[in-house]
Amino acid sequence: MSHLPLTGSRKLASAEEALAKFASDIHPSSTAATVRLDITDATSIQNAHDVVAKTLKERNLPGLDVLVNNAAIAAGTPEAVYATNVIGTARLKDAFLPLIPKGGSILNSSGLGSNTRFCQRPAIMPPTYPYYSSSKAALNSLTVQWALDEEQKGSGIRVILICPGLNAMNLNSYVEAGASPADGCKVIVKEALTKDGKTSIFVHKGGEHLW
Ligand SMILES: NC(=O)c1ccc[n+]([C@@H]2O[C@H](COP(=O)([O-])OP(=O)(O)OC[C@H]3O[C@@H](n4cnc5c(N)ncnc54)[C@H](OP(=O)(O)O)[C@@H]3O)[C@@H](O)[C@H]2O)c1
């Protein structure tokens, strides 16, 4: 089956570079495309929405099956971290929701947003990223609110939270203990391809996660 993966990035060159790395993994019948997107900028969100809507129309596609809210930052002021991880993500979701058809999915990403894991002793880790963790806890809460909203509207859109585990990425300065993102993304791909799955769940590769 052909797919049209669209990758957003603040710099188109970065998105193109990322896509080039996966070129050989993309099925020949699918076409990947890039979109300029800064989720802290309302005009950028609107422009990205318009590009995606136009692309779907040109390809005669009924909608955006899966929205992966991946963008996040861990370091910076509380204002900057919340502007990206909470407010930007919420605005992006609001803008793109009308493009998602019945049976579509919204996948949010978290891990350190689990309050339970920080209330346990020993806690999962020291409070190194308090604004990041608390912003992700806010995203966890938005996930259950959005899931309930879609359920009550009968839209058939599932909204879930995924923890890809600890991966060595730019976000955590390529932490030594981190796994390869090629492993971390497996649970995301699995959920992206799941149809009629449960909504309002927090999953990781081993199953359901602690909220
Ligand atoms: N790494 C982990 O261990 C881990 C664990 C659990 C959850 N997560 C989650 O996984 C997601 C991806 O993180 P990562 O680990 O892959 O880190 P990363 O390599 O730093 O990726 C973060 C991405 O966010 C994008 N981004 C940041 N600010 C943006 C903005 N204003 N507008 C648009 N895009 C923006 C960046 O894109 P550009 O710079 O190209 O614009 C970058 O591709 C995050 O939501 C993170 O919370 C990561």
The ligand as an SDF file (V2000), in Angstrom:
LIG
                    3D

 48 52  0  0  0  0  0  0  0  0999 V2000
   15.0280   10.7710   23.2400 N   0  0  0  0  0  0  0  0  0  0  0  0
   14.3430   10.1560   24.2040 C   0  0  0  0  0  0  0  0  0  0  0  0
   14.9190    9.4090   25.0120 O   0  0  0  0  0  0  0  0  0  0  0  0
   12.8610   10.3640   24.3340 C   0  0  0  0  0  0  0  0  0  0  0  0
   12.1510    9.6110   25.2850 C   0  0  0  0  0  0  0  0  0  0  0  0
   10.7750    9.7770   25.4140 C   0  0  0  0  0  0  0  0  0  0  0  0
   10.1150   10.6810   24.5770 C   0  0  0  0  0  0  0  0  0  0  0  0
   10.8420   11.4090   23.6720 N   0  0  0  0  0  0  0  0  0  0  0  0
   10.1010   12.3510   22.8340 C   0  0  0  0  0  0  0  0  0  0  0  0
   10.3600   12.0710   21.4690 O   0  0  0  0  0  0  0  0  0  0  0  0
   10.1640   13.2670   20.7010 C   0  0  0  0  0  0  0  0  0  0  0  0
   11.3410   13.4480   19.7640 C   0  0  0  0  0  0  0  0  0  0  0  0
   12.5060   13.7550   20.5390 O   0  0  0  0  0  0  0  0  0  0  0  0
   13.9650   13.2310   20.1540 P   0  0  0  0  0  0  0  0  0  0  0  0
   14.4310   12.4340   21.2870 O   0  0  0  0  0  0  0  0  0  0  0  0
   13.9420   12.6430   18.8070 O   0  0  0  0  0  0  0  0  0  0  0  0
   14.8080   14.5820   20.2090 O   0  0  0  0  0  0  0  0  0  0  0  0
   15.3820   15.5140   19.0690 P   0  0  0  0  0  0  0  0  0  0  0  0
   16.2880   14.7610   18.1850 O   0  0  0  0  0  0  0  0  0  0  0  0
   15.9230   16.7220   19.7620 O   0  0  0  0  0  0  0  0  0  0  0  0
   14.0930   15.8720   18.2270 O   0  0  0  0  0  0  0  0  0  0  0  0
   13.2410   16.9320   18.5920 C   0  0  0  0  0  0  0  0  0  0  0  0
   12.5500   17.3910   17.3470 C   0  0  0  0  0  0  0  0  0  0  0  0
   11.6570   18.4630   17.7110 O   0  0  0  0  0  0  0  0  0  0  0  0
   11.6890   19.3870   16.6430 C   0  0  0  0  0  0  0  0  0  0  0  0
   11.3330   20.7110   17.1430 N   0  0  0  0  0  0  0  0  0  0  0  0
   11.7940   21.3380   18.2510 C   0  0  0  0  0  0  0  0  0  0  0  0
   11.2180   22.5480   18.3590 N   0  0  0  0  0  0  0  0  0  0  0  0
   10.3810   22.6710   17.2970 C   0  0  0  0  0  0  0  0  0  0  0  0
    9.5020   23.6820   16.8570 C   0  0  0  0  0  0  0  0  0  0  0  0
    9.3670   24.8420   17.5150 N   0  0  0  0  0  0  0  0  0  0  0  0
    8.7750   23.4700   15.7340 N   0  0  0  0  0  0  0  0  0  0  0  0
    8.9020   22.3050   15.0370 C   0  0  0  0  0  0  0  0  0  0  0  0
    9.7190   21.3040   15.3920 N   0  0  0  0  0  0  0  0  0  0  0  0
   10.4500   21.5010   16.5100 C   0  0  0  0  0  0  0  0  0  0  0  0
   13.1030   19.3610   16.0930 C   0  0  0  0  0  0  0  0  0  0  0  0
   12.9890   19.5990   14.7260 O   0  0  0  0  0  0  0  0  0  0  0  0
   13.8860   20.6660   13.9070 P   0  0  0  0  0  0  0  0  0  0  0  0
   15.0320   21.0560   14.8100 O   0  0  0  0  0  0  0  0  0  0  0  0
   14.2870   19.9050   12.6980 O   0  0  0  0  0  0  0  0  0  0  0  0
   12.9640   21.7860   13.5980 O   0  0  0  0  0  0  0  0  0  0  0  0
   13.5410   17.9210   16.3190 C   0  0  0  0  0  0  0  0  0  0  0  0
   13.3710   17.1490   15.1510 O   0  0  0  0  0  0  0  0  0  0  0  0
    9.9840   14.3960   21.7130 C   0  0  0  0  0  0  0  0  0  0  0  0
    8.6110   14.6900   21.8160 O   0  0  0  0  0  0  0  0  0  0  0  0
   10.5020   13.8010   23.0130 C   0  0  0  0  0  0  0  0  0  0  0  0
    9.8770   14.3600   24.1330 O   0  0  0  0  0  0  0  0  0  0  0  0
   12.1870   11.2590   23.5130 C   0  0  0  0  0  0  0  0  0  0  0  0
  1  2  1  0
  2  3  2  0
  2  4  1  0
  4  5  1  0
  4 48  2  0
  5  6  2  0
  6  7  1  0
  7  8  2  0
  8  9  1  0
  8 48  1  0
  9 10  1  0
  9 46  1  0
 10 11  1  0
 11 12  1  0
 11 44  1  0
 12 13  1  0
 13 14  1  0
 14 15  2  0
 14 16  1  0
 14 17  1  0
 17 18  1  0
 18 19  2  0
 18 20  1  0
 18 21  1  0
 21 22  1  0
 22 23  1  0
 23 24  1  0
 23 42  1  0
 24 25  1  0
 25 26  1  0
 25 36  1  0
 26 27  1  0
 26 35  1  0
 27 28  2  0
 28 29  1  0
 29 30  1  0
 29 35  2  0
 30 31  1  0
 30 32  2  0
 32 33  1  0
 33 34  2  0
 34 35  1  0
 36 37  1  0
 36 42  1  0
 37 38  1  0
 38 39  2  0
 38 40  1  0
 38 41  1  0
 42 43  1  0
 44 45  1  0
 44 46  1  0
 46 47  1  0
M  CHG  2   8   1  16  -1
M  END
$$$$
